[in-house]
Amino acid sequence: MQFVFRIVITGLLFLFFVPVLFAQSENNEPKPRGDYQIYLPKPVKEIKQLLYYKDCSPIDGIIPEGGKKVIMKNFEPGNKVYVEVIYTDGTSEEFTRSPCFIDPVLL
């Protein structure tokens, strides 16, 4: 009987305390702002709108030479964005990009 009791107690301790050992701590520090980029399927002529998806505040964006990406100046990482562009072939497109498709600009 004692053996079964020890196994049950050990199992319960294992279930309650082992996940605590592997839990990730949340880092509440804000990520540093910087230049980030979104890659596009074809060259862009103009950015009509570039906004944070959550609150629709504007983002300063530029089109570098080649036009196949949009660089967002002083972007706050971890946010989804709304983009409306006009391509060089005259077509326009509006879309959203989640944070996993937004890359930092590396020098």
All heavy atoms as an XYZ file, in Angstrom:
870
protein
N       0.815     -1.195      0.000
C       0.000      0.000      0.000
C       0.863      1.266      0.000
O       0.529      2.227     -0.685
C      -0.916     -0.042      1.226
C      -1.916      1.060      1.252
S      -3.147      0.752      0.010
C      -4.286      1.984      0.386
N       1.930      1.255      0.781
C       2.813      2.409      0.812
C       3.482      2.634     -0.540
O       3.714      3.770     -0.951
C       3.891      2.241      1.877
C       3.421      2.539      3.271
C       4.570      2.450      4.251
O       5.530      1.721      4.002
N       4.464      3.166      5.345
N       3.796      1.556     -1.236
C       4.443      1.648     -2.535
C       3.530      2.366     -3.539
O       3.963      3.251     -4.275
C       4.829      0.251     -3.030
C       5.526      0.261     -4.350
C       6.815      0.758     -4.467
C       4.898     -0.196     -5.503
C       7.462      0.788     -5.689
C       5.537     -0.168     -6.717
C       6.824      0.324     -6.810
N       2.252      2.003     -3.543
C       1.281      2.633     -4.445
C       1.107      4.104     -4.076
O       1.045      4.980     -4.946
C      -0.074      1.880     -4.385
C      -1.143      2.618     -5.179
C       0.077      0.459     -4.888
N       1.058      4.405     -2.788
C       0.925      5.783     -2.332
C       2.120      6.623     -2.788
O       1.948      7.746     -3.247
C       0.800      5.797     -0.803
C       0.614      7.166     -0.232
C      -0.581      7.862     -0.421
C       1.621      7.786      0.488
C      -0.760      9.123      0.093
C       1.455      9.051      1.009
C       0.264      9.719      0.810
N       3.332      6.070     -2.699
C       4.528      6.792     -3.130
C       4.507      7.050     -4.637
O       4.892      8.118     -5.101
C       5.790      6.004     -2.776
C       6.167      6.101     -1.356
C       7.459      5.402     -1.118
N       7.844      5.536      0.279
C       8.947      5.063      0.787
N       9.798      4.401      0.017
N       9.217      5.223      2.048
N       4.069      6.068     -5.396
C       3.995      6.233     -6.853
C       2.987      7.321     -7.208
O       3.243      8.170     -8.065
C       3.649      4.894     -7.539
C       4.835      3.945     -7.432
C       3.277      5.118     -9.004
C       4.575      2.581     -7.991
N       1.834      7.327     -6.561
C       0.803      8.331     -6.834
C       1.316      9.724     -6.467
O       1.182     10.674     -7.247
C      -0.504      7.999     -6.074
C      -1.487      9.164     -6.146
C      -1.138      6.743     -6.636
N       1.929      9.867     -5.299
C       2.459     11.164     -4.873
C       3.565     11.625     -5.813
O       3.604     12.791     -6.232
C       2.974     11.099     -3.409
C       1.822     10.858     -2.445
C       3.731     12.374     -3.046
C       0.788     11.966     -2.439
N       4.466     10.733     -6.201
C       5.550     11.081     -7.124
C       4.981     11.505     -8.473
O       5.436     12.483     -9.075
C       6.516      9.896     -7.305
O       6.999      9.492     -6.027
C       7.674     10.262     -8.210
N       3.984     10.793     -8.961
C       3.349     11.146    -10.234
C       2.697     12.515    -10.190
O       2.809     13.308    -11.125
N       1.998     12.805     -9.084
C       1.358     14.121     -8.953
C       2.397     15.239     -8.882
O       2.222     16.290     -9.499
C       0.468     14.152     -7.707
C      -0.823     13.336     -7.808
C      -1.541     13.333     -6.472
C      -1.719     13.878     -8.898
N       3.453     15.021     -8.129
C       4.518     16.021     -8.068
C       5.133     16.242     -9.447
O       5.413     17.375     -9.845
C       5.592     15.601     -7.063
C       5.196     15.689     -5.591
C       6.291     15.101     -4.717
C       4.911     17.117     -5.193
N       5.331     15.167    -10.174
C       5.894     15.253    -11.518
C       4.984     16.071    -12.425
O       5.434     16.939    -13.169
C       6.100     13.835    -12.071
C       6.781     13.804    -13.397
C       8.138     13.985    -13.505
C       6.046     13.586    -14.561
C       8.774     13.954    -14.733
C       6.660     13.557    -15.791
C       8.028     13.733    -15.875
N       3.680     15.799    -12.370
C       2.721     16.512    -13.223
C       2.626     18.002    -12.897
O       2.391     18.817    -13.774
C       1.337     15.875    -13.106
C       1.164     14.532    -13.798
C      -0.200     13.944    -13.475
C       1.328     14.673    -15.300
N       2.784     18.362    -11.627
C       2.615     19.760    -11.246
C       3.888     20.583    -11.318
O       3.845     21.769    -11.593
C       2.026     19.866     -9.838
C       0.579     19.466     -9.782
C       0.196     18.326     -9.099
C      -0.393     20.211    -10.423
C      -1.136     17.948     -9.057
C      -1.722     19.839    -10.389
C      -2.100     18.697     -9.702
N       5.047     19.988    -11.066
C       6.260     20.780    -10.950
C       7.186     20.723    -12.162
O       7.941     21.647    -12.386
C       7.043     20.395     -9.682
C       6.312     20.786     -8.439
C       5.788     19.836     -7.588
C       6.127     22.118     -8.131
C       5.102     20.200     -6.451
C       5.446     22.500     -6.979
C       4.925     21.526     -6.144
N       7.140     19.684    -12.951
C       8.015     19.602    -14.127
C       7.648     20.661    -15.170
O       8.537     21.302    -15.716
C       8.021     18.179    -14.715
C       8.681     18.153    -16.077
C       8.729     17.233    -13.752
N       6.360     20.911    -15.456
C       6.060     21.989    -16.424
C       6.600     23.347    -16.002
O       6.947     24.167    -16.839
C       4.538     22.003    -16.487
C       4.133     20.632    -16.104
C       5.149     20.174    -15.090
N       6.697     23.593    -14.715
C       7.232     24.863    -14.225
C       8.698     25.000    -14.622
O       9.172     26.088    -14.949
C       7.068     24.969    -12.687
C       7.792     26.182    -12.149
C       5.596     24.997    -12.328
N       9.410     23.891    -14.634
C      10.826     23.942    -14.992
C      11.033     24.310    -16.455
O      12.036     24.905    -16.813
C      11.489     22.583    -14.720
C      11.524     22.135    -13.257
C      12.087     20.724    -13.169
C      12.342     23.097    -12.423
N      10.083     23.940    -17.317
C      10.229     24.180    -18.745
C       9.445     25.393    -19.236
O       9.463     25.707    -20.412
C       9.802     22.946    -19.540
C      10.708     21.782    -19.326
C      10.329     20.738    -18.493
C      11.942     21.735    -19.941
C      11.175     19.665    -18.286
C      12.792     20.670    -19.739
C      12.406     19.628    -18.908
N       8.751     26.052    -18.349
C       7.957     27.228    -18.749
C       8.889     28.352    -19.176
O       9.928     28.586    -18.576
C       7.085     27.688    -17.587
N       8.505     29.041    -20.235
C       9.293     30.163    -20.718
C       8.859     31.421    -19.976
O       7.677     31.678    -19.804
C       9.085     30.370    -22.205
C       9.604     29.237    -23.039
C       9.373     29.503    -24.524
O       8.748     30.471    -24.894
N       9.892     28.629    -25.343
N       9.807     32.177    -19.552
C       9.467     33.432    -18.903
C       9.133     34.465    -19.968
O       9.735     34.501    -21.029
C      10.621     33.922    -18.029
O      11.726     34.213    -18.833
N       8.147     35.291    -19.668
C       7.783     36.341    -20.607
C       8.744     37.505    -20.460
O       9.031     37.951    -19.365
C       6.359     36.818    -20.341
C       5.323     35.841    -20.794
C       3.937     36.461    -20.748
O       3.824     37.692    -20.939
O       2.994     35.715    -20.520
N       9.213     37.968    -21.585
C      10.100     39.118    -21.581
C       9.256     40.329    -21.931
O       8.833     40.501    -23.061
C      11.221     38.906    -22.600
C      12.247     39.995    -22.540
O      12.112     40.936    -21.779
N      13.276     39.880    -23.347
N       8.986     41.161    -20.951
C       8.125     42.321    -21.160
C       8.866     43.543    -21.662
O       8.279     44.602    -21.801
C       7.372     42.664    -19.869
C       6.366     41.591    -19.518
O       5.879     40.883    -20.397
N       6.059     41.466    -18.245
N      10.150     43.402    -21.924
C      10.903     44.528    -22.451
C      10.494     44.781    -23.895
O      10.336     43.843    -24.671
C      12.398     44.231    -22.411
C      12.967     44.068    -21.025
C      14.435     43.702    -21.056
O      15.090     43.952    -22.083
O      14.901     43.168    -20.057
N      10.294     46.031    -24.284
C       9.940     46.303    -25.678
C      11.110     45.970    -26.606
O      12.274     46.165    -26.259
C       9.646     47.804    -25.687
C      10.318     48.344    -24.480
C      10.385     47.233    -23.476
N      10.765     45.441    -27.750
C      11.798     45.134    -28.743
C      12.297     46.442    -29.357
O      11.533     47.393    -29.517
C      11.218     44.233    -29.838
C      10.801     42.887    -29.312
C      10.228     42.033    -30.421
C       9.778     40.701    -29.888
N       9.138     39.885    -30.904
N      13.563     46.488    -29.717
C      14.087     47.739    -30.276
C      13.489     48.025    -31.654
O      13.302     47.122    -32.461
C      15.590     47.480    -30.378
C      15.720     46.005    -30.413
C      14.563     45.453    -29.629
N      13.181     49.274    -31.869
C      12.668     49.686    -33.183
C      13.822     49.753    -34.169
O      14.965     49.960    -33.785
C      11.987     51.042    -33.085
C      10.704     51.011    -32.322
C      10.130     52.416    -32.187
N       8.760     52.336    -31.775
C       7.731     52.765    -32.502
N       7.948     53.331    -33.661
N       6.506     52.645    -32.065
N      13.503     49.611    -35.425
C      14.522     49.683    -36.458
C      13.874     49.557    -37.824
O      12.663     49.663    -37.973
N      14.680     49.319    -38.833
C      14.172     49.167    -40.189
C      13.847     47.694    -40.447
O      14.650     46.810    -40.174
C      15.210     49.645    -41.208
C      15.433     51.146    -41.142
O      14.670     51.835    -40.433
O      16.363     51.623    -41.800
N      12.660     47.472    -40.979
C      12.200     46.130    -41.315
C      11.687     46.146    -42.743
O      11.361     47.198    -43.286
C      11.100     45.687    -40.346
C      11.660     45.278    -39.000
C      12.035     46.232    -38.066
C      11.835     43.949    -38.672
C      12.562     45.875    -36.844
C      12.359     43.568    -37.447
C      12.720     44.533    -36.541
O      13.254     44.169    -35.336
N      11.596     44.953    -43.359
C      11.220     44.897    -44.769
C      10.206     43.797    -45.041
O      10.142     42.807    -44.335
C      12.459     44.685    -45.632
C      13.229     43.432    -45.315
C      14.604     43.424    -45.955
O      14.909     44.229    -46.815
N      15.444     42.500    -45.549
N       9.420     44.033    -46.090
C       8.458     43.069    -46.602
C       8.825     42.805    -48.053
O       8.981     43.751    -48.836
C       7.022     43.631    -46.555
C       6.621     43.995    -45.133
C       6.040     42.649    -47.158
C       5.309     44.751    -45.067
N       8.960     41.547    -48.406
C       9.258     41.188    -49.798
C       7.963     41.061    -50.589
O       6.946     40.614    -50.072
C      10.045     39.885    -49.859
C      11.436     40.030    -49.298
C      11.722     39.658    -47.992
C      12.453     40.571    -50.067
C      12.993     39.813    -47.472
C      13.725     40.726    -49.558
C      13.991     40.348    -48.259
O      15.251     40.505    -47.747
N       8.023     41.471    -51.865
C       6.841     41.477    -52.723
C       7.088     40.637    -53.979
O       8.238     40.458    -54.400
C       6.500     42.916    -53.105
C       6.205     43.825    -51.905
C       6.187     45.270    -52.329
C       4.903     43.436    -51.262
N       6.012     40.150    -54.616
C       6.172     39.268    -55.776
C       6.652     39.963    -57.049
O       7.239     39.340    -57.918
C       4.783     38.672    -55.980
C       3.848     39.646    -55.347
C       4.611     40.284    -54.221
N       6.376     41.265    -57.173
C       6.806     42.009    -58.356
C       7.118     43.449    -57.962
O       6.735     43.886    -56.882
C       5.756     41.929    -59.465
C       4.347     42.246    -59.056
C       3.373     41.917    -60.177
C       1.937     42.151    -59.705
N       0.984     41.851    -60.746
N       7.795     44.191    -58.833
C       8.217     45.554    -58.480
C       7.052     46.502    -58.199
O       6.026     46.474    -58.877
C       8.998     46.018    -59.714
C       9.406     44.782    -60.406
C       8.333     43.766    -60.128
N       7.245     47.337    -57.210
C       6.230     48.292    -56.760
C       6.578     49.689    -57.259
O       7.735     50.092    -57.254
C       6.172     48.299    -55.211
C       5.258     49.388    -54.707
C       5.723     46.966    -54.693
N       5.533     50.418    -57.694
C       5.710     51.798    -58.124
C       5.381     52.760    -56.987
O       6.044     53.773    -56.810
C       4.805     52.083    -59.328
C       4.849     53.513    -59.826
C       4.094     53.692    -61.134
C       2.610     53.466    -60.934
N       1.822     53.801    -62.122
N       4.354     52.437    -56.187
C       3.886     53.369    -55.166
C       3.270     52.613    -53.989
O       2.596     51.607    -54.175
C       2.830     54.289    -55.782
C       2.232     55.285    -54.849
C       1.122     56.102    -55.508
O       0.968     56.037    -56.743
O       0.415     56.803    -54.762
N       3.505     53.146    -52.790
C       2.849     52.627    -51.587
C       1.653     53.535    -51.312
O       1.820     54.722    -51.017
C       3.795     52.646    -50.368
C       5.054     51.839    -50.644
C       3.085     52.128    -49.132
C       6.147     52.037    -49.597
N       0.447     53.007    -51.432
C      -0.756     53.798    -51.158
C      -0.984     53.920    -49.658
O      -1.251     55.006    -49.166
C      -1.985     53.161    -51.809
C      -1.948     53.153    -53.324
C      -2.154     54.523    -53.894
C      -3.624     54.856    -53.876
N      -3.935     56.134    -54.494
N      -0.910     52.789    -48.940
C      -1.093     52.801    -47.494
C      -0.164     51.771    -46.867
O       0.023     50.682    -47.406
C      -2.527     52.456    -47.102
C      -3.526     53.520    -47.427
C      -4.892     53.196    -46.830
O      -5.053     52.289    -46.035
N      -5.888     53.957    -47.241
N       0.374     52.122    -45.715
C       1.214     51.220    -44.931
C       0.894     51.523    -43.472
O       1.256     52.577    -42.959
C       2.692     51.453    -45.243
C       3.705     50.559    -44.563
C       3.459     49.084    -44.877
C       5.115     50.937    -44.986
N       0.137     50.607    -42.833
C      -0.410     50.870    -41.502
C      -0.182     49.696    -40.556
O      -0.136     48.539    -40.996
C      -1.925     51.097    -41.591
C      -2.441     52.103    -42.600
C      -3.952     51.991    -42.734
C      -2.058     53.497    -42.183
N      -0.080     50.001    -39.264
C      -0.139     48.949    -38.253
C      -1.560     48.403    -38.273
O      -2.530     49.167    -38.250
C       0.192     49.482    -36.863
C       1.652     49.791    -36.656
C       2.105     51.105    -36.647
C       2.570     48.772    -36.459
C       3.440     51.397    -36.453
C       3.911     49.057    -36.259
C       4.346     50.361    -36.260
O       5.669     50.646    -36.062
N      -1.712     47.096    -38.314
C      -3.032     46.474    -38.435
C      -3.893     46.719    -37.195
O      -5.089     46.910    -37.287
C      -2.856     44.968    -38.670
C      -4.117     44.243    -39.000
C      -4.648     44.293    -40.282
C      -4.794     43.502    -38.033
C      -5.814     43.619    -40.592
C      -5.948     42.831    -38.338
C      -6.460     42.891    -39.615
O      -7.610     42.224    -39.926
N      -3.267     46.740    -36.037
C      -4.002     46.827    -34.777
C      -4.710     48.162    -34.594
O      -5.878     48.210    -34.243
C      -3.048     46.584    -33.612
C      -3.718     46.453    -32.277
C      -2.815     46.262    -31.082
C      -1.437     45.822    -31.344
N      -0.630     45.633    -30.142
N      -4.001     49.262    -34.844
C      -4.596     50.562    -34.559
C      -4.626     51.511    -35.771
O      -4.984     52.669    -35.635
C      -3.866     51.239    -33.399
C      -2.390     51.491    -33.685
O      -1.929     51.199    -34.801
O      -1.702     51.979    -32.774
N      -4.243     51.030    -36.932
C      -4.268     51.796    -38.181
C      -3.383     53.039    -38.150
O      -3.607     53.978    -38.912
C      -5.684     52.184    -38.568
S      -6.704     50.765    -38.977
N      -2.367     53.046    -37.293
C      -1.440     54.185    -37.314
C      -0.455     53.992    -38.469
O      -0.081     52.871    -38.805
C      -0.712     54.318    -35.976
O      -0.010     53.145    -35.664
N      -0.053     55.084    -39.106
C       0.790     54.981    -40.306
C       2.227     54.561    -39.983
O       2.743     54.812    -38.897
C       0.757     56.392    -40.879
C       0.424     57.263    -39.730
C      -0.405     56.454    -38.795
N       2.840     53.921    -40.965
C       4.239     53.511    -40.899
C       4.956     54.199    -42.047
O       4.453     54.248    -43.168
C       4.382     51.979    -41.055
C       3.561     51.252    -40.001
C       5.846     51.562    -40.980
C       3.436     49.753    -40.264
N       6.133     54.729    -41.775
C       6.934     55.373    -42.803
C       7.606     54.291    -43.633
O       8.436     53.537    -43.131
C       7.979     56.285    -42.148
C       8.813     57.039    -43.163
O       8.334     57.231    -44.299
O       9.941     57.427    -42.819
N       7.224     54.196    -44.908
C       7.781     53.165    -45.782
C       8.430     53.748    -47.016
O       8.006     54.777    -47.524
N       9.485     53.076    -47.475
C      10.149     53.489    -48.712
C      10.304     52.281    -49.624
O      10.298     51.141    -49.171
C      11.532     54.129    -48.428
C      12.457     53.139    -47.726
C      11.403     55.401    -47.633
C      13.897     53.605    -47.648
N      10.450     52.572    -50.902
C      10.682     51.536    -51.911
C      12.133     51.655    -52.353
O      12.510     52.658    -52.959
C       9.748     51.720    -53.119
C       8.287     51.733    -52.666
C       9.989     50.625    -54.148
C       7.327     52.226    -53.717
N      12.966     50.665    -52.066
C      14.365     50.747    -52.488
C      14.502     50.456    -53.983
O      13.539     50.049    -54.641
C      15.057     49.682    -51.654
C      13.989     48.689    -51.373
C      12.705     49.464    -51.289
N      15.691     50.650    -54.503
C      15.964     50.374    -55.908
C      15.627     48.923    -56.207
O      15.945     48.030    -55.454
C      17.443     50.644    -56.202
C      17.765     50.629    -57.672
C      19.207     51.043    -57.934
O      19.699     51.953    -57.240
O      19.813     50.438    -58.814
N      14.978     48.696    -57.319
C      14.531     47.347    -57.674
C      13.049     47.179    -57.387
O      12.355     46.486    -58.099
N      12.561     47.785    -56.322
C      11.141     47.844    -56.023
C      10.480     46.559    -55.568
O       9.269     46.504    -55.457
N      11.237     45.501    -55.282
C      10.609     44.235    -54.918
C      10.462     44.045    -53.416
O      10.197     42.957    -52.937
C      11.388     43.065    -55.517
C      11.273     43.087    -57.038
C      11.385     41.804    -57.729
C      10.562     40.707    -57.208
N      10.513     39.548    -58.042
N      10.631     45.144    -52.675
C      10.380     45.087    -51.243
C      10.000     46.480    -50.754
O      10.221     47.480    -51.432
C      11.580     44.537    -50.480
C      12.864     45.308    -50.650
C      13.997     44.567    -49.954
C      15.324     45.201    -50.294
N      16.439     44.486    -49.706
N       9.404     46.514    -49.582
C       9.054     47.766    -48.923
C       9.831     47.790    -47.618
O       9.787     46.837    -46.843
C       7.541     47.851    -48.644
C       7.213     49.051    -47.779
C       6.755     47.901    -49.934
N      10.571     48.872    -47.383
C      11.316     49.026    -46.140
C      10.522     49.958    -45.238
O      10.135     51.061    -45.637
C      12.727     49.581    -46.392
C      13.529     48.549    -47.189
C      13.419     49.915    -45.071
C      14.943     48.954    -47.503
N      10.269     49.473    -44.010
C       9.517     50.248    -43.025
C      10.500     50.854    -42.038
O      11.216     50.138    -41.351
C       8.510     49.346    -42.314
C       7.494     48.759    -43.270
S       6.398     47.582    -42.498
C       7.502     46.220    -42.210
N      10.549     52.172    -42.003
C      11.468     52.894    -41.128
C      10.907     52.955    -39.710
O       9.714     53.193    -39.518
C      11.694     54.315    -41.641
C      12.206     54.389    -43.074
C      13.509     53.679    -43.220
C      14.612     54.645    -43.457
N      15.924     54.038    -43.461
N      11.784     52.722    -38.734
C      11.431     52.821    -37.322
C      10.208     51.976    -36.979
O       9.318     52.402    -36.246
C      11.205     54.287    -36.936
C      11.403     54.517    -35.462
O      12.072     53.735    -34.784
N      10.829     55.580    -34.957
N      10.153     50.756    -37.511
C       9.032     49.832    -37.306
C       9.136     49.166    -35.940
O      10.211     48.791    -35.499
C       9.056     48.769    -38.417
C       7.995     47.726    -38.281
C       6.678     48.016    -38.559
C       8.321     46.442    -37.879
C       5.700     47.045    -38.442
C       7.358     45.462    -37.763
C       6.036     45.768    -38.042
N       8.010     49.018    -35.280
C       7.956     48.325    -33.992
C       7.685     46.844    -34.265
O       6.582     46.471    -34.680
C       6.844     48.917    -33.127
C       6.813     48.356    -31.738
C       5.752     49.039    -30.902
O       5.541     50.250    -31.033
O       5.124     48.321    -30.114
N       8.687     45.972    -34.076
C       8.542     44.562    -34.438
C       7.476     43.853    -33.607
O       7.115     44.286    -32.523
C       9.927     43.986    -34.175
C      10.588     44.929    -33.260
C       9.979     46.268    -33.491
N       6.974     42.762    -34.191
C       5.959     41.969    -33.514
C       4.548     42.375    -33.876
O       3.586     41.875    -33.307
N       4.397     43.288    -34.813
C       3.077     43.771    -35.220
C       2.742     43.324    -36.631
O       3.608     43.241    -37.493
C       3.029     45.302    -35.162
C       2.984     45.814    -33.761
O       2.009     45.591    -33.061
N       4.042     46.471    -33.334
N       1.465     43.105    -36.853
C       0.936     42.808    -38.179
C       0.754     44.131    -38.918
O       0.466     45.154    -38.286
C      -0.410     42.110    -37.993
C      -1.018     41.517    -39.214
C      -2.275     40.763    -38.791
C      -2.882     40.034    -39.949
N      -4.079     39.266    -39.545
N       0.928     44.130    -40.246
C       0.777     45.367    -41.011
C      -0.228     45.195    -42.148
O      -0.444     44.095    -42.656
C       2.125     45.857    -41.604
C       3.099     46.204    -40.514
C       2.720     44.847    -42.539
N      -0.843     46.310    -42.502
C      -1.739     46.391    -43.656
C      -1.012     47.185    -44.728
O      -0.469     48.256    -44.455
C      -3.044     47.093    -43.272
C      -3.904     47.449    -44.460
C      -4.714     46.510    -45.062
C      -3.876     48.730    -44.998
C      -5.491     46.836    -46.158
C      -4.646     49.072    -46.088
C      -5.450     48.111    -46.662
O      -6.207     48.431    -47.760
N      -1.002     46.653    -45.958
C      -0.268     47.287    -47.057
C      -1.188     47.393    -48.273
O      -1.903     46.460    -48.611
C       0.980     46.447    -47.440
C       1.789     47.158    -48.503
C       1.822     46.124    -46.227
N      -1.126     48.548    -48.925
C      -1.797     48.740    -50.215
C      -0.768     49.342    -51.154
O      -0.200     50.398    -50.863
C      -2.996     49.669    -50.067
C      -3.805     49.804    -51.340
C      -5.032     50.688    -51.164
O      -5.345     51.091    -50.029
O      -5.659     50.985    -52.189
N      -0.495     48.645    -52.274
C       0.551     49.083    -53.200
C       0.023     49.110    -54.635
O      -0.964     48.465    -54.963
C       1.789     48.151    -53.150
C       2.483     48.235    -51.813
C       1.432     46.720    -53.483
N       0.730     49.881    -55.463
C       0.505     49.870    -56.914
C       1.794     49.363    -57.547
O       2.876     49.899    -57.290
C       0.166     51.274    -57.446
C      -1.139     51.759    -56.813
C       0.061     51.256    -58.972
C      -1.523     53.165    -57.199
N       1.677     48.304    -58.330
C       2.837     47.710    -58.987
C       3.191     48.482    -60.253
O       2.385     49.257    -60.771
C       2.564     46.245    -59.329
C       2.404     45.373    -58.101
C       1.168     44.845    -57.750
C       3.496     45.073    -57.295
C       1.032     44.042    -56.633
C       3.360     44.276    -56.168
C       2.119     43.758    -55.846
O       1.986     42.965    -54.740
N       4.376     48.265    -60.776
C       4.825     48.972    -61.977
C       4.008     48.595    -63.206
O       3.968     49.364    -64.165
C       6.317     48.695    -62.250
O       6.521     47.286    -62.319
C       7.194     49.297    -61.173
N       3.340     47.436    -63.187
C       2.508     47.046    -64.326
C       1.111     47.668    -64.265
O       0.262     47.399    -65.107
C       2.418     45.521    -64.443
C       1.737     44.862    -63.261
O       1.256     45.566    -62.358
O       1.697     43.605    -63.234
N       0.848     48.514    -63.242
C      -0.425     49.225    -63.142
C      -1.441     48.546    -62.230
O      -2.453     49.161    -61.886
N      -1.229     47.304    -61.855
C      -2.166     46.627    -60.970
C      -1.943     47.089    -59.535
O      -0.866     47.549    -59.176
C      -2.003     45.094    -61.044
O      -0.682     44.741    -60.644
C      -2.284     44.584    -62.442
N      -2.989     46.971    -58.743
C      -2.869     47.330    -57.330
C      -3.268     46.132    -56.482
O      -3.980     45.231    -56.940
C      -3.735     48.536    -56.993
O      -5.095     48.225    -57.174
N      -2.792     46.122    -55.258
C      -3.087     45.013    -54.355
C      -3.078     45.543    -52.930
O      -2.300     46.424    -52.578
C      -2.029     43.922    -54.512
C      -2.262     42.707    -53.643
C      -1.208     41.626    -53.832
O      -0.087     41.929    -54.269
O      -1.521     40.482    -53.514
N      -3.974     45.007    -52.120
C      -3.946     45.289    -50.696
C      -3.888     43.950    -49.965
O      -4.518     42.978    -50.370
C      -5.130     46.137    -50.246
C      -6.492     45.595    -50.573
C      -7.589     46.572    -50.194
O      -7.799     47.522    -50.952
O      -8.196     46.357    -49.127
N      -3.078     43.911    -48.892
C      -2.864     42.671    -48.163
C      -2.375     42.983    -46.763
O      -2.044     44.125    -46.449
C      -1.856     41.775    -48.899
C      -0.551     42.456    -49.216
C       0.494     42.456    -48.302
C      -0.369     43.108    -50.432
C       1.691     43.091    -48.604
C       0.827     43.735    -50.733
C       1.863     43.726    -49.809
N      -2.359     41.967    -45.925
C      -1.777     42.090    -44.589
C      -0.596     41.141    -44.501
O      -0.548     40.132    -45.211
C      -2.800     41.749    -43.485
O      -3.262     40.416    -43.670
C      -3.953     42.719    -43.488
N       0.350     41.480    -43.652
C       1.505     40.615    -43.406
C       1.636     40.431    -41.898
O       1.634     41.397    -41.140
C       2.802     41.219    -43.947
C       2.935     41.179    -45.438
C       3.226     39.749    -45.924
N       3.583     39.719    -47.317
C       2.745     39.504    -48.312
N       1.475     39.308    -48.074
N       3.164     39.489    -49.553
N       1.745     39.193    -41.490
C       1.946     38.891    -40.080
C       3.419     39.076    -39.728
O       4.271     39.121    -40.616
C       1.475     37.472    -39.777
O       2.298     36.539    -40.428
N       3.725     39.183    -38.445
C       5.125     39.427    -38.032
C       6.131     38.399    -38.555
O       7.294     38.737    -38.758
C       5.058     39.393    -36.505
C       3.659     39.708    -36.168
C       2.831     39.172    -37.292
N       5.685     37.175    -38.794
C       6.650     36.166    -39.254
C       7.087     36.383    -40.699
O       8.050     35.770    -41.152
C       6.099     34.762    -39.055
S       4.551     34.435    -39.886
N       6.416     37.274    -41.454
C       6.821     37.588    -42.822
C       7.484     38.952    -42.931
O       7.707     39.459    -44.021
C       5.616     37.532    -43.761
C       5.101     36.148    -43.986
C       3.998     35.674    -43.311
C       5.765     35.300    -44.867
C       3.540     34.391    -43.510
C       5.314     34.016    -45.072
C       4.188     33.561    -44.383
N       7.795     39.556    -41.793
C       8.458     40.852    -41.759
C       9.869     40.639    -41.228
O      10.038     40.148    -40.119
C       7.674     41.837    -40.869
C       6.253     42.014    -41.426
C       8.398     43.168    -40.781
C       5.331     42.806    -40.531
N      10.857     40.990    -42.041
C      12.254     40.713    -41.709
C      12.999     41.983    -41.353
O      12.770     43.033    -41.940
C      12.965     40.061    -42.898
C      12.328     38.755    -43.320
O      11.929     37.992    -42.422
O      12.216     38.513    -44.523
N      13.980     41.876    -40.439
C      14.821     43.043    -40.166
C      15.744     43.320    -41.346
O      16.120     42.414    -42.070
C      15.615     42.642    -38.930
C      15.580     41.173    -38.902
C      14.319     40.743    -39.590
N      16.060     44.586    -41.545
C      17.022     44.968    -42.578
C      18.404     44.789    -41.980
O      18.739     45.412    -40.972
C      16.812     46.421    -43.044
C      17.902     46.842    -44.022
C      15.438     46.587    -43.655
N      19.204     43.925    -42.580
C      20.562     43.678    -42.107
C      21.552     44.462    -42.960
O      21.453     44.493    -44.164
C      20.880     42.190    -42.164
C      19.936     41.291    -41.361
C      20.288     39.831    -41.587
C      19.984     41.637    -39.896
N      22.491     45.076    -42.319
C      23.491     45.869    -43.040
C      24.666     45.023    -43.417
O      25.052     44.102    -42.838
C      23.946     47.041    -42.177
C      22.814     48.007    -41.797
C      23.341     49.055    -40.850
C      22.238     48.662    -43.025
